[in-house]
C-alpha cells in the first residue's frame, strides 16, 4: 500500500506565510508601536492563510491515505473470500 505525504511545497509556503505574519506582528509591536497600523491585520491575515493552507494540505494527504487504505482492505477481503471459496 502506498503512503501519501503532504505536498512539501505547500507545507513550506504555509509555514513561510505564518512566519511572515508573525514578523509583521513583531515589527508592529517592537519597532513601530504607534504607526503602521496595517501591519497587525496583515500579519493576522497571513497567519490565518498559512494555517489554512497547512490544514487543507494535511486533509488532502489524509484523504488520499484513507482511500489507499480502503482499497487495500477491500483487496485483502476479496482475497480472503476467494480463499474461503476454494476451501469449500
C-alpha positions in Angstrom: 0.0 0.0 0.0 1.3 3.4 -0.9 1.6 6.0 1.8 0.9 9.6 0.7 2.7 12.5 2.4 1.7 16.2 2.4 3.0 18.2 -0.5 6.3 19.7 0.6 6.0 22.9 -1.4 2.5 23.6 0.1 3.8 23.0 3.6 6.8 25.3 3.1 4.5 28.0 1.7 2.1 27.7 4.6 5.0 27.9 7.2 6.6 30.9 5.4 3.3 32.8 5.3 2.8 32.2 9.0 6.4 33.3 9.8 5.9 36.5 7.7 2.7 37.1 9.6 4.5 36.7 12.9 7.3 39.0 11.6 4.7 41.7 10.8 3.4 41.5 14.4 6.9 41.7 15.9 7.7 44.7 13.7 4.4 46.4 14.7 4.9 45.6 18.4 8.6 46.3 18.8 9.7 48.9 16.3 6.6 50.9 15.3 4.2 50.9 18.3 2.1 53.9 17.2 2.4 53.8 13.4 1.9 51.3 10.6 -1.5 50.1 11.9 -1.9 48.0 8.7 0.8 45.5 9.9 -1.4 44.0 12.6 -4.3 42.9 10.3 -1.9 42.0 7.5 0.0 39.8 9.9 -3.2 38.2 11.2 -4.4 37.5 7.7 -1.0 35.9 6.7 -1.1 33.7 9.8 -4.6 32.6 9.0 -3.9 31.9 5.3 -0.8 30.0 6.2 -2.6 27.9 8.7 -5.5 27.3 6.4 -3.1 26.1 3.6 -1.4 23.7 6.1 -4.8 22.4 7.2 -6.0 21.8 3.6 -2.7 20.1 2.6 -2.9 17.7 5.6 -6.6 16.9 4.9 -5.8 16.1 1.2 -2.9 13.8 2.3 -5.2 12.2 4.9 -7.9 11.6 2.4 -5.5 10.0 -0.1 -4.2 7.7 2.6 -7.8 6.9 3.6 -8.7 5.9 0.0 -5.5 3.9 -0.4 -6.1 2.0 2.9 -9.8 1.4 1.9 -8.7 -0.1 -1.4 -6.0 -2.2 0.3 -8.6 -3.6 2.8 -11.0 -4.4 0.0 -8.3 -6.3 -1.8 -7.5 -8.3 1.3 -11.2 -9.0 1.9 -11.5 -10.2 -1.7 -8.5 -12.5 -1.3 -9.9 -13.9 1.9 -13.3 -14.6 0.4 -11.6 -16.2 -2.6 -9.5 -18.4 -0.3 -12.7 -19.4 1.7 -14.4 -20.3 -1.6 -11.6 -22.6 -2.6 -11.7 -24.4 0.8 -15.4 -25.2 0.5 
